[in-house]
Amino acid sequence: MSALAAAIAVSFAALGASYGSSLIVKTTVEGIARQPELRGPLQTVMLIGIPLVEAVPILAVVVAFMIL
Amino acid sequence: MQEYQQMITRQKRWLFYYLIIVVVGTVATSFHSIFNGLLLGSVVSSFNLWLLQCRVQKLGEAVVKGKKTMGIGTIVRFTLIVLTLFIAETFAQYFHFFAVIAGIMTMYVVIMIDALLFQLKD
């Protein structure tokens, strides 16, 4: 039962994070493609945004390890 | 572009200083398992940050040149973190589990502090 709980926690967190990351990357790629001169600021925002999204599934993995 | 390079340099510098402090703590103090855990997590976190910076840079270049690129390395980063947690759990006598988690979270703390100090100021 604990393995199931860990799997659910990790999978839902990964699902949310993948959606969030895809939104960030999509917006950045669109922005750079439209205005290549704004590449620096857009990459900066992307580099700040992606770790914020990724922190959630990493904490979920930690919780899963503690459950198991 | 210059602003991105400056941010990368700043983040690397902060992480380097933090790693030096952790290494000194590992050698000089008697809290070996805690500092070992912090060191393990921080090294993995530094590698993850470096990988993310490289991949974001390559993604930007690929978009400008109209080429294709292979993602931003999320799977590699997650695999490394799971492997680190597995090592920490297996060798629990050497690595404090929560210290490893704190070490892994270093990257996010550095990015957030850097963003708050330098991005919001501009």
N, CA and C atoms of all chains as a GROMACS GRO file, in nm:
protein
  570
    1MET      N    1   0.082  -0.121   0.000
    1MET     CA    2   0.000   0.000   0.000
    1MET      C    3   0.086   0.127   0.000
    2SER      N    4   0.198   0.120   0.075
    2SER     CA    5   0.286   0.238   0.080
    2SER      C    6   0.353   0.261  -0.056
    3ALA      N    7   0.384   0.151  -0.127
    3ALA     CA    8   0.444   0.165  -0.260
    3ALA      C    9   0.346   0.233  -0.356
    4LEU      N   10   0.218   0.198  -0.343
    4LEU     CA   11   0.116   0.260  -0.428
    4LEU      C   12   0.106   0.410  -0.398
    5ALA      N   13   0.109   0.443  -0.269
    5ALA     CA   14   0.102   0.584  -0.229
    5ALA      C   15   0.221   0.661  -0.284
    6ALA      N   16   0.340   0.601  -0.275
    6ALA     CA   17   0.461   0.667  -0.326
    6ALA      C   18   0.451   0.687  -0.477
    7ALA      N   19   0.402   0.583  -0.547
    7ALA     CA   20   0.390   0.592  -0.693
    7ALA      C   21   0.292   0.701  -0.733
    8ILE      N   22   0.180   0.708  -0.662
    8ILE     CA   23   0.080   0.812  -0.694
    8ILE      C   24   0.137   0.951  -0.670
    9ALA      N   25   0.207   0.966  -0.557
    9ALA     CA   26   0.265   1.098  -0.524
    9ALA      C   27   0.362   1.142  -0.632
   10VAL      N   28   0.453   1.052  -0.671
   10VAL     CA   29   0.555   1.090  -0.771
   10VAL      C   30   0.492   1.113  -0.908
   11SER      N   31   0.398   1.025  -0.945
   11SER     CA   32   0.344   1.036  -1.080
   11SER      C   33   0.263   1.163  -1.099
   12PHE      N   34   0.181   1.200  -1.000
   12PHE     CA   35   0.102   1.322  -1.015
   12PHE      C   36   0.190   1.446  -1.013
   13ALA      N   37   0.293   1.443  -0.927
   13ALA     CA   38   0.385   1.557  -0.924
   13ALA      C   39   0.459   1.569  -1.056
   14ALA      N   40   0.501   1.456  -1.112
   14ALA     CA   41   0.572   1.459  -1.240
   14ALA      C   42   0.481   1.507  -1.353
   15LEU      N   43   0.354   1.467  -1.345
   15LEU     CA   44   0.256   1.510  -1.446
   15LEU      C   45   0.242   1.663  -1.444
   16GLY      N   46   0.223   1.718  -1.325
   16GLY     CA   47   0.208   1.863  -1.311
   16GLY      C   48   0.333   1.936  -1.354
   17ALA      N   49   0.449   1.882  -1.315
   17ALA     CA   50   0.575   1.950  -1.348
   17ALA      C   51   0.601   1.945  -1.498
   18SER      N   52   0.569   1.834  -1.561
   18SER     CA   53   0.593   1.826  -1.706
   18SER      C   54   0.504   1.925  -1.781
   19TYR      N   55   0.380   1.940  -1.734
   19TYR     CA   56   0.290   2.038  -1.796
   19TYR      C   57   0.344   2.180  -1.777
   20GLY      N   58   0.387   2.208  -1.653
   20GLY     CA   59   0.441   2.342  -1.624
   20GLY      C   60   0.566   2.371  -1.704
   21SER      N   61   0.658   2.273  -1.709
   21SER     CA   62   0.781   2.292  -1.786
   21SER      C   63   0.751   2.313  -1.933
   22SER      N   64   0.655   2.235  -1.984
   22SER     CA   65   0.624   2.249  -2.126
   22SER      C   66   0.569   2.387  -2.157
   23LEU      N   67   0.489   2.442  -2.065
   23LEU     CA   68   0.436   2.578  -2.086
   23LEU      C   69   0.549   2.681  -2.088
   24ILE      N   70   0.644   2.665  -1.993
   24ILE     CA   71   0.756   2.760  -1.986
   24ILE      C   72   0.841   2.753  -2.113
   25VAL      N   73   0.875   2.630  -2.154
   25VAL     CA   74   0.960   2.615  -2.272
   25VAL      C   75   0.888   2.664  -2.397
   26LYS      N   76   0.761   2.634  -2.406
   26LYS     CA   77   0.682   2.677  -2.524
   26LYS      C   78   0.681   2.830  -2.534
   27THR      N   79   0.653   2.895  -2.422
   27THR     CA   80   0.648   3.041  -2.424
   27THR      C   81   0.784   3.101  -2.458
   28THR      N   82   0.890   3.042  -2.400
   28THR     CA   83   1.024   3.094  -2.428
   28THR      C   84   1.062   3.076  -2.574
   29VAL      N   85   1.034   2.957  -2.627
   29VAL     CA   86   1.069   2.931  -2.768
   29VAL      C   87   0.993   3.024  -2.861
   30GLU      N   88   0.865   3.045  -2.831
   30GLU     CA   89   0.786   3.138  -2.913
   30GLU      C   90   0.842   3.280  -2.907
   31GLY      N   91   0.879   3.321  -2.784
   31GLY     CA   92   0.933   3.455  -2.766
   31GLY      C   93   1.064   3.474  -2.839
   32ILE      N   94   1.153   3.375  -2.828
   32ILE     CA   95   1.284   3.388  -2.896
   32ILE      C   96   1.265   3.385  -3.047
   33ALA      N   97   1.172   3.301  -3.094
   33ALA     CA   98   1.150   3.293  -3.239
   33ALA      C   99   1.095   3.425  -3.293
   34ARG      N  100   1.010   3.493  -3.213
   34ARG     CA  101   0.956   3.621  -3.259
   34ARG      C  102   1.059   3.732  -3.251
   35GLN      N  103   1.128   3.738  -3.136
   35GLN     CA  104   1.226   3.845  -3.116
   35GLN      C  105   1.358   3.786  -3.070
   36PRO      N  106   1.445   3.749  -3.162
   36PRO     CA  107   1.573   3.686  -3.123
   36PRO      C  108   1.662   3.776  -3.039
   37GLU      N  109   1.641   3.908  -3.046
   37GLU     CA  110   1.725   3.999  -2.967
   37GLU      C  111   1.691   3.992  -2.818
   38LEU      N  112   1.573   3.936  -2.786
   38LEU     CA  113   1.535   3.922  -2.645
   38LEU      C  114   1.574   3.785  -2.589
   39ARG      N  115   1.666   3.718  -2.654
   39ARG     CA  116   1.703   3.583  -2.612
   39ARG      C  117   1.759   3.578  -2.469
   40GLY      N  118   1.843   3.674  -2.436
   40GLY     CA  119   1.905   3.677  -2.303
   40GLY      C  120   1.804   3.687  -2.190
   41PRO      N  121   1.718   3.791  -2.189
   41PRO     CA  122   1.618   3.802  -2.083
   41PRO      C  123   1.522   3.683  -2.078
   42LEU      N  124   1.484   3.631  -2.196
   42LEU     CA  125   1.391   3.516  -2.197
   42LEU      C  126   1.457   3.391  -2.139
   43GLN      N  127   1.583   3.370  -2.174
   43GLN     CA  128   1.656   3.255  -2.117
   43GLN      C  129   1.672   3.271  -1.966
   44THR      N  130   1.693   3.393  -1.922
   44THR     CA  131   1.706   3.418  -1.778
   44THR      C  132   1.578   3.381  -1.705
   45VAL      N  133   1.465   3.427  -1.759
   45VAL     CA  134   1.336   3.396  -1.696
   45VAL      C  135   1.310   3.245  -1.699
   46MET      N  136   1.350   3.181  -1.809
   46MET     CA  137   1.331   3.036  -1.821
   46MET      C  138   1.416   2.963  -1.717
   47LEU      N  139   1.539   3.010  -1.699
   47LEU     CA  140   1.629   2.946  -1.602
   47LEU      C  141   1.579   2.965  -1.459
   48ILE      N  142   1.506   3.071  -1.433
   48ILE     CA  143   1.449   3.089  -1.299
   48ILE      C  144   1.321   3.006  -1.284
   49GLY      N  145   1.243   2.999  -1.392
   49GLY     CA  146   1.112   2.933  -1.384
   49GLY      C  147   1.118   2.782  -1.379
   50ILE      N  148   1.207   2.723  -1.458
   50ILE     CA  149   1.210   2.576  -1.465
   50ILE      C  150   1.249   2.512  -1.331
   51PRO      N  151   1.352   2.561  -1.261
   51PRO     CA  152   1.381   2.500  -1.130
   51PRO      C  153   1.266   2.514  -1.030
   52LEU      N  154   1.193   2.625  -1.039
   52LEU     CA  155   1.079   2.640  -0.947
   52LEU      C  156   0.976   2.532  -0.972
   53VAL      N  157   0.952   2.499  -1.100
   53VAL     CA  158   0.856   2.395  -1.134
   53VAL      C  159   0.911   2.257  -1.094
   54GLU      N  160   1.041   2.239  -1.116
   54GLU     CA  161   1.101   2.107  -1.091
   54GLU      C  162   1.117   2.075  -0.943
   55ALA      N  163   1.113   2.177  -0.859
   55ALA     CA  164   1.131   2.152  -0.716
   55ALA      C  165   1.018   2.067  -0.660
   56VAL      N  166   0.897   2.082  -0.718
   56VAL     CA  167   0.782   2.008  -0.666
   56VAL      C  168   0.796   1.856  -0.684
   57PRO      N  169   0.825   1.805  -0.806
   57PRO     CA  170   0.842   1.659  -0.818
   57PRO      C  171   0.962   1.606  -0.740
   58ILE      N  172   1.065   1.690  -0.724
   58ILE     CA  173   1.181   1.643  -0.645
   58ILE      C  174   1.140   1.624  -0.500
   59LEU      N  175   1.062   1.719  -0.448
   59LEU     CA  176   1.013   1.702  -0.311
   59LEU      C  177   0.918   1.582  -0.303
   60ALA      N  178   0.842   1.557  -0.410
   60ALA     CA  179   0.754   1.440  -0.412
   60ALA      C  180   0.835   1.311  -0.409
   61VAL      N  181   0.948   1.310  -0.480
   61VAL     CA  182   1.036   1.192  -0.477
   61VAL      C  183   1.091   1.170  -0.336
   62VAL      N  184   1.126   1.280  -0.270
   62VAL     CA  185   1.175   1.270  -0.132
   62VAL      C  186   1.067   1.212  -0.041
   63VAL      N  187   0.946   1.263  -0.056
   63VAL     CA  188   0.834   1.212   0.025
   63VAL      C  189   0.811   1.064  -0.004
   64ALA      N  190   0.822   1.027  -0.133
   64ALA     CA  191   0.804   0.887  -0.170
   64ALA      C  192   0.910   0.798  -0.105
   65PHE      N  193   1.034   0.846  -0.102
   65PHE     CA  194   1.141   0.769  -0.036
   65PHE      C  195   1.114   0.756   0.112
   66MET      N  196   1.055   0.860   0.172
   66MET     CA  197   1.026   0.853   0.316
   66MET      C  198   0.909   0.760   0.343
   67ILE      N  199   0.814   0.753   0.249
   67ILE     CA  200   0.699   0.663   0.266
   67ILE      C  201   0.744   0.519   0.257
   68LEU      N  202   0.833   0.490   0.160
   68LEU     CA  203   0.874   0.350   0.136
   68LEU      C  204   0.954   0.292   0.253
   69MET      N  205   2.171   3.876  -2.391
   69MET     CA  206   2.258   3.758  -2.383
   69MET      C  207   2.362   3.773  -2.274
   70GLN      N  208   2.412   3.898  -2.262
   70GLN     CA  209   2.515   3.924  -2.161
   70GLN      C  210   2.459   3.906  -2.021
   71GLU      N  211   2.331   3.943  -2.005
   71GLU     CA  212   2.266   3.931  -1.874
   71GLU      C  213   2.256   3.783  -1.831
   72TYR      N  214   2.229   3.696  -1.928
   72TYR     CA  215   2.221   3.552  -1.898
   72TYR      C  216   2.358   3.498  -1.856
   73GLN      N  217   2.462   3.538  -1.928
   73GLN     CA  218   2.598   3.493  -1.894
   73GLN      C  219   2.639   3.542  -1.756
   74GLN      N  220   2.601   3.667  -1.725
   74GLN     CA  221   2.634   3.721  -1.592
   74GLN      C  222   2.563   3.642  -1.483
   75MET      N  223   2.436   3.606  -1.509
   75MET     CA  224   2.362   3.531  -1.408
   75MET      C  225   2.424   3.393  -1.387
   76ILE      N  226   2.464   3.327  -1.496
   76ILE     CA  227   2.528   3.195  -1.486
   76ILE      C  228   2.655   3.206  -1.402
   77THR      N  229   2.736   3.307  -1.431
   77THR     CA  230   2.862   3.324  -1.357
   77THR      C  231   2.836   3.347  -1.209
   78ARG      N  232   2.737   3.431  -1.179
   78ARG     CA  233   2.705   3.459  -1.038
   78ARG      C  234   2.661   3.332  -0.966
   79GLN      N  235   2.572   3.256  -1.030
   79GLN     CA  236   2.522   3.133  -0.966
   79GLN      C  237   2.634   3.033  -0.943
   80LYS      N  238   2.722   3.018  -1.042
   80LYS     CA  239   2.836   2.926  -1.025
   80LYS      C  240   2.925   2.971  -0.910
   81ARG      N  241   2.946   3.102  -0.901
   81ARG     CA  242   3.032   3.154  -0.795
   81ARG      C  243   2.972   3.129  -0.657
   82TRP      N  244   2.840   3.157  -0.643
   82TRP     CA  245   2.775   3.132  -0.513
   82TRP      C  246   2.782   2.985  -0.476
   83LEU      N  247   2.756   2.897  -0.571
   83LEU     CA  248   2.760   2.753  -0.542
   83LEU      C  249   2.902   2.708  -0.505
   84PHE      N  250   3.001   2.768  -0.572
   84PHE     CA  251   3.140   2.734  -0.542
   84PHE      C  252   3.175   2.774  -0.399
   85TYR      N  253   3.136   2.895  -0.359
   85TYR     CA  254   3.162   2.939  -0.221
   85TYR      C  255   3.093   2.845  -0.122
   86TYR      N  256   2.968   2.809  -0.153
   86TYR     CA  257   2.893   2.720  -0.064
   86TYR      C  258   2.961   2.584  -0.052
   87LEU      N  259   3.010   2.532  -0.165
   87LEU     CA  260   3.079   2.402  -0.163
   87LEU      C  261   3.206   2.409  -0.078
   88ILE      N  262   3.278   2.522  -0.087
   88ILE     CA  263   3.399   2.537  -0.005
   88ILE      C  264   3.363   2.534   0.143
   89ILE      N  265   3.254   2.605   0.180
   89ILE     CA  266   3.212   2.606   0.321
   89ILE      C  267   3.176   2.466   0.367
   90VAL      N  268   3.105   2.391   0.282
   90VAL     CA  269   3.064   2.256   0.319
   90VAL      C  270   3.185   2.163   0.332
   91VAL      N  271   3.282   2.178   0.241
   91VAL     CA  272   3.403   2.095   0.250
   91VAL      C  273   3.480   2.126   0.378
   92VAL      N  274   3.491   2.253   0.410
   92VAL     CA  275   3.558   2.292   0.535
   92VAL      C  276   3.483   2.234   0.654
   93GLY      N  277   3.350   2.240   0.650
   93GLY     CA  278   3.270   2.182   0.759
   93GLY      C  279   3.290   2.032   0.770
   94THR      N  280   3.302   1.964   0.656
   94THR     CA  281   3.323   1.819   0.657
   94THR      C  282   3.456   1.784   0.721
   95VAL      N  283   3.559   1.862   0.686
   95VAL     CA  284   3.693   1.830   0.735
   95VAL      C  285   3.712   1.876   0.879
   96ALA      N  286   3.663   1.996   0.909
   96ALA     CA  287   3.701   2.059   1.036
   96ALA      C  288   3.609   2.025   1.153
   97THR      N  289   3.484   1.988   1.126
   97THR     CA  290   3.394   1.965   1.239
   97THR      C  291   3.373   1.815   1.261
   98SER      N  292   3.303   1.783   1.368
   98SER     CA  293   3.280   1.642   1.399
   98SER      C  294   3.143   1.593   1.351
   99PHE      N  295   3.066   1.680   1.285
   99PHE     CA  296   2.934   1.640   1.232
   99PHE      C  297   2.951   1.578   1.093
  100HIS      N  298   3.020   1.466   1.089
  100HIS     CA  299   3.060   1.412   0.959
  100HIS      C  300   2.941   1.370   0.872
  101SER      N  301   2.845   1.298   0.930
  101SER     CA  302   2.737   1.247   0.846
  101SER      C  303   2.653   1.361   0.789
  102ILE      N  304   2.632   1.466   0.869
  102ILE     CA  305   2.552   1.579   0.820
  102ILE      C  306   2.626   1.651   0.707
  103PHE      N  307   2.755   1.680   0.728
  103PHE     CA  308   2.828   1.752   0.623
  103PHE      C  309   2.855   1.664   0.501
  104ASN      N  310   2.872   1.532   0.524
  104ASN     CA  311   2.884   1.441   0.408
  104ASN      C  312   2.757   1.445   0.324
  105GLY      N  313   2.643   1.442   0.391
  105GLY     CA  314   2.515   1.449   0.320
  105GLY      C  315   2.499   1.580   0.246
  106LEU      N  316   2.536   1.690   0.315
  106LEU     CA  317   2.528   1.822   0.249
  106LEU      C  318   2.618   1.827   0.127
  107LEU      N  319   2.739   1.769   0.141
  107LEU     CA  320   2.835   1.770   0.030
  107LEU      C  321   2.782   1.689  -0.088
  108LEU      N  322   2.731   1.569  -0.059
  108LEU     CA  323   2.677   1.485  -0.167
  108LEU      C  324   2.563   1.557  -0.240
  109GLY      N  325   2.469   1.609  -0.163
  109GLY     CA  326   2.355   1.679  -0.224
  109GLY      C  327   2.399   1.803  -0.300
  110SER      N  328   2.496   1.876  -0.246
  110SER     CA  329   2.540   2.000  -0.311
  110SER      C  330   2.613   1.973  -0.441
  111VAL      N  331   2.694   1.864  -0.443
  111VAL     CA  332   2.765   1.830  -0.567
  111VAL      C  333   2.665   1.793  -0.676
  112VAL      N  334   2.566   1.712  -0.639
  112VAL     CA  335   2.462   1.674  -0.738
  112VAL      C  336   2.385   1.798  -0.782
  113SER      N  337   2.355   1.886  -0.688
  113SER     CA  338   2.281   2.007  -0.719
  113SER      C  339   2.362   2.098  -0.813
  114SER      N  340   2.493   2.108  -0.788
  114SER     CA  341   2.578   2.190  -0.875
  114SER      C  342   2.579   2.135  -1.017
  115PHE      N  343   2.592   2.001  -1.027
  115PHE     CA  344   2.591   1.940  -1.160
  115PHE      C  345   2.457   1.965  -1.230
  116ASN      N  346   2.348   1.954  -1.154
  116ASN     CA  347   2.215   1.977  -1.212
  116ASN      C  348   2.201   2.120  -1.262
  117LEU      N  349   2.252   2.214  -1.183
  117LEU     CA  350   2.243   2.355  -1.225
  117LEU      C  351   2.326   2.378  -1.351
  118TRP      N  352   2.447   2.321  -1.354
  118TRP     CA  353   2.532   2.336  -1.472
  118TRP      C  354   2.463   2.277  -1.596
  119LEU      N  355   2.403   2.158  -1.577
  119LEU     CA  356   2.334   2.093  -1.689
  119LEU      C  357   2.217   2.177  -1.739
  120LEU      N  358   2.140   2.232  -1.644
  120LEU     CA  359   2.027   2.316  -1.683
  120LEU      C  360   2.073   2.441  -1.757
  121GLN      N  361   2.180   2.503  -1.707
  121GLN     CA  362   2.231   2.624  -1.774
  121GLN      C  363   2.276   2.592  -1.917
  122CYS      N  364   2.349   2.480  -1.932
  122CYS     CA  365   2.396   2.442  -2.067
  122CYS      C  366   2.279   2.413  -2.160
  123ARG      N  367   2.181   2.339  -2.109
  123ARG     CA  368   2.069   2.301  -2.196
  123ARG      C  369   1.984   2.421  -2.236
  124VAL      N  370   1.964   2.515  -2.142
  124VAL     CA  371   1.886   2.635  -2.176
  124VAL      C  372   1.960   2.716  -2.282
  125GLN      N  373   2.093   2.726  -2.265
  125GLN     CA  374   2.175   2.797  -2.364
  125GLN      C  375   2.163   2.732  -2.502
  126LYS      N  376   2.173   2.597  -2.504
  126LYS     CA  377   2.164   2.526  -2.632
  126LYS      C  378   2.027   2.541  -2.694
  127LEU      N  379   1.923   2.541  -2.609
  127LEU     CA  380   1.787   2.558  -2.660
  127LEU      C  381   1.772   2.694  -2.728
  128GLY      N  382   1.824   2.799  -2.662
  128GLY     CA  383   1.818   2.933  -2.721
  128GLY      C  384   1.890   2.940  -2.854
  129GLU      N  385   2.011   2.882  -2.858
  129GLU     CA  386   2.088   2.882  -2.983
  129GLU      C  387   2.014   2.808  -3.094
  130ALA      N  388   1.955   2.692  -3.056
  130ALA     CA  389   1.885   2.611  -3.156
  130ALA      C  390   1.764   2.684  -3.213
  131VAL      N  391   1.693   2.758  -3.125
  131VAL     CA  392   1.575   2.832  -3.173
  131VAL      C  393   1.618   2.942  -3.267
  132VAL      N  394   1.725   3.014  -3.231
  132VAL     CA  395   1.772   3.125  -3.316
  132VAL      C  396   1.818   3.073  -3.452
  133LYS      N  397   1.890   2.958  -3.451
  133LYS     CA  398   1.943   2.905  -3.578
  133LYS      C  399   1.844   2.817  -3.652
  134GLY      N  400   1.728   2.791  -3.590
  134GLY     CA  401   1.627   2.709  -3.656
  134GLY      C  402   1.660   2.560  -3.658
  135LYS      N  403   1.740   2.517  -3.559
  135LYS     CA  404   1.774   2.376  -3.552
  135LYS      C  405   1.687   2.305  -3.449
  136LYS      N  406   1.704   2.171  -3.442
  136LYS     CA  407   1.631   2.094  -3.341
  136LYS      C  408   1.723   2.068  -3.222
  137THR      N  409   1.662   2.049  -3.105
  137THR     CA  410   1.741   2.018  -2.986
  137THR      C  411   1.674   1.907  -2.905
  138MET      N  412   1.754   1.843  -2.818
  138MET     CA  413   1.703   1.728  -2.743
  138MET      C  414   1.664   1.768  -2.600
  139GLY      N  415   1.552   1.834  -2.582
  139GLY     CA  416   1.499   1.862  -2.449
  139GLY      C  417   1.589   1.948  -2.362
  140ILE      N  418   1.555   1.954  -2.233
  140ILE     CA  419   1.634   2.037  -2.141
  140ILE      C  420   1.693   1.954  -2.028
  141GLY      N  421   1.700   1.822  -2.045
  141GLY     CA  422   1.772   1.738  -1.949
  141GLY      C  423   1.697   1.705  -1.821
  142THR      N  424   1.565   1.715  -1.824
  142THR     CA  425   1.487   1.688  -1.701
  142THR      C  426   1.504   1.544  -1.653
  143ILE      N  427   1.505   1.449  -1.746
  143ILE     CA  428   1.513   1.307  -1.708
  143ILE      C  429   1.648   1.278  -1.641
  144VAL      N  430   1.755   1.335  -1.696
  144VAL     CA  431   1.888   1.314  -1.637
  144VAL      C  432   1.892   1.370  -1.496
  145ARG      N  433   1.834   1.490  -1.478
  145ARG     CA  434   1.837   1.554  -1.346
  145ARG      C  435   1.757   1.472  -1.244
  146PHE      N  436   1.638   1.428  -1.284
  146PHE     CA  437   1.556   1.350  -1.191
  146PHE      C  438   1.624   1.217  -1.158
  147THR      N  439   1.682   1.153  -1.260
  147THR     CA  440   1.750   1.025  -1.236
  147THR      C  441   1.864   1.042  -1.138
  148LEU      N  442   1.940   1.150  -1.155
  148LEU     CA  443   2.052   1.176  -1.064
  148LEU      C  444   2.003   1.196  -0.922
  149ILE      N  445   1.893   1.268  -0.907
  149ILE     CA  446   1.841   1.295  -0.772
  149ILE      C  447   1.790   1.167  -0.708
  150VAL      N  448   1.719   1.084  -0.785
  150VAL     CA  449   1.670   0.957  -0.731
  150VAL      C  450   1.788   0.868  -0.691
  151LEU      N  451   1.892   0.867  -0.775
  151LEU     CA  452   2.013   0.788  -0.744
  151LEU      C  453   2.080   0.839  -0.616
  152THR      N  454   2.087   0.972  -0.603
  152THR     CA  455   2.147   1.030  -0.482
  152THR      C  456   2.068   0.990  -0.358
  153LEU      N  457   1.935   1.000  -0.367
  153LEU     CA  458   1.852   0.963  -0.251
  153LEU      C  459   1.868   0.814  -0.219
  154PHE      N  460   1.880   0.733  -0.324
  154PHE     CA  461   1.900   0.589  -0.303
  154PHE      C  462   2.034   0.564  -0.231
  155ILE      N  463   2.139   0.634  -0.276
  155ILE     CA  464   2.270   0.620  -0.210
  155ILE      C  465   2.260   0.664  -0.064
  156ALA      N  466   2.190   0.776  -0.041
  156ALA     CA  467   2.178   0.828   0.096
  156ALA      C  468   2.103   0.730   0.185
  157GLU      N  469   2.003   0.664   0.128
  157GLU     CA  470   1.924   0.570   0.208
  157GLU      C  471   2.003   0.440   0.231
  158THR      N  472   2.080   0.399   0.130
  158THR     CA  473   2.156   0.273   0.143
  158THR      C  474   2.270   0.289   0.243
  159PHE      N  475   2.344   0.401   0.231
  159PHE     CA  476   2.458   0.424   0.321
  159PHE      C  477   2.418   0.526   0.427
  160ALA      N  478   2.317   0.491   0.503
  160ALA     CA  479   2.263   0.586   0.601
  160ALA      C  480   2.362   0.617   0.712
  161GLN      N  481   2.461   0.529   0.733
  161GLN     CA  482   2.558   0.554   0.841
  161GLN      C  483   2.657   0.665   0.803
  162TYR      N  484   2.672   0.690   0.671
  162TYR     CA  485   2.766   0.793   0.626
  162TYR      C  486   2.696   0.924   0.589
  163PHE      N  487   2.574   0.912   0.539
  163PHE     CA  488   2.504   1.032   0.491
  163PHE      C  489   2.374   1.052   0.568
  164HIS      N  490   2.359   1.170   0.623
  164HIS     CA  491   2.233   1.206   0.689
  164HIS      C  492   2.130   1.236   0.580
  165PHE      N  493   2.014   1.167   0.585
  165PHE     CA  494   1.918   1.174   0.475
  165PHE      C  495   1.867   1.316   0.453
  166PHE      N  496   1.829   1.384   0.561
  166PHE     CA  497   1.773   1.518   0.546
  166PHE      C  498   1.880   1.620   0.504
  167ALA      N  499   2.006   1.592   0.541
  167ALA     CA  500   2.115   1.680   0.495
  167ALA      C  501   2.132   1.665   0.343
  168VAL      N  502   2.117   1.543   0.293
  168VAL     CA  503   2.125   1.523   0.148
  168VAL      C  504   2.013   1.600   0.077
  169ILE      N  505   1.893   1.596   0.135
  169ILE     CA  506   1.780   1.670   0.075
  169ILE      C  507   1.810   1.820   0.077
  170ALA      N  508   1.863   1.867   0.190
  170ALA     CA  509   1.898   2.011   0.199
  170ALA      C  510   2.004   2.046   0.095
  171GLY      N  511   2.100   1.955   0.072
  171GLY     CA  512   2.203   1.979  -0.029
  171GLY      C  513   2.144   1.984  -0.168
  172ILE      N  514   2.051   1.894  -0.196
  172ILE     CA  515   1.989   1.892  -0.330
  172ILE      C  516   1.912   2.021  -0.354
  173MET      N  517   1.853   2.077  -0.249
  173MET     CA  518   1.772   2.198  -0.263
  173MET      C  519   1.858   2.325  -0.273
  174THR      N  520   1.990   2.310  -0.261
  174THR     CA  521   2.079   2.427  -0.266
  174THR      C  522   2.061   2.508  -0.394
  175MET      N  523   2.053   2.434  -0.506
  175MET     CA  524   2.041   2.498  -0.637
  175MET      C  525   1.923   2.594  -0.642
  176TYR      N  526   1.810   2.550  -0.586
  176TYR     CA  527   1.689   2.632  -0.592
  176TYR      C  528   1.704   2.756  -0.503
  177VAL      N  529   1.769   2.737  -0.388
  177VAL     CA  530   1.791   2.851  -0.299
  177VAL      C  531   1.882   2.954  -0.366
  178VAL      N  532   1.989   2.904  -0.430
  178VAL     CA  533   2.082   2.995  -0.498
  178VAL      C  534   2.011   3.071  -0.610
  179ILE      N  535   1.932   2.999  -0.690
  179ILE     CA  536   1.862   3.063  -0.802
  179ILE      C  537   1.763   3.168  -0.750
  180MET      N  538   1.691   3.135  -0.644
  180MET     CA  539   1.591   3.228  -0.592
  180MET      C  540   1.656   3.351  -0.531
  181ILE      N  541   1.764   3.331  -0.453
  181ILE     CA  542   1.830   3.447  -0.392
  181ILE      C  543   1.891   3.536  -0.500
  182ASP      N  544   1.953   3.473  -0.601
  182ASP     CA  545   2.010   3.549  -0.711
  182ASP      C  546   1.903   3.629  -0.785
  183ALA      N  547   1.787   3.562  -0.809
  183ALA     CA  548   1.679   3.631  -0.880
  183ALA      C  549   1.626   3.747  -0.797
  184LEU      N  550   1.610   3.724  -0.666
  184LEU     CA  551   1.556   3.831  -0.581
  184LEU      C  552   1.654   3.948  -0.572
  185LEU      N  553   1.783   3.918  -0.564
  185LEU     CA  554   1.881   4.024  -0.546
  185LEU      C  555   1.906   4.102  -0.676
  186PHE      N  556   1.914   4.031  -0.788
  186PHE     CA  557   1.961   4.098  -0.910
  186PHE      C  558   1.853   4.122  -1.015
  187GLN      N  559   1.756   4.029  -1.027
  187GLN     CA  560   1.655   4.047  -1.132
  187GLN      C  561   1.551   4.151  -1.090
  188LEU      N  562   1.506   4.143  -0.964
  188LEU     CA  563   1.401   4.234  -0.920
  188LEU      C  564   1.455   4.376  -0.903
  189LYS      N  565   1.588   4.386  -0.883
  189LYS     CA  566   1.648   4.518  -0.865
  189LYS      C  567   1.646   4.599  -0.994
  190ASP      N  568   1.658   4.525  -1.111
  190ASP     CA  569   1.665   4.594  -1.240
  190ASP      C  570   1.529   4.651  -1.282
   0.00000   0.00000   0.00000
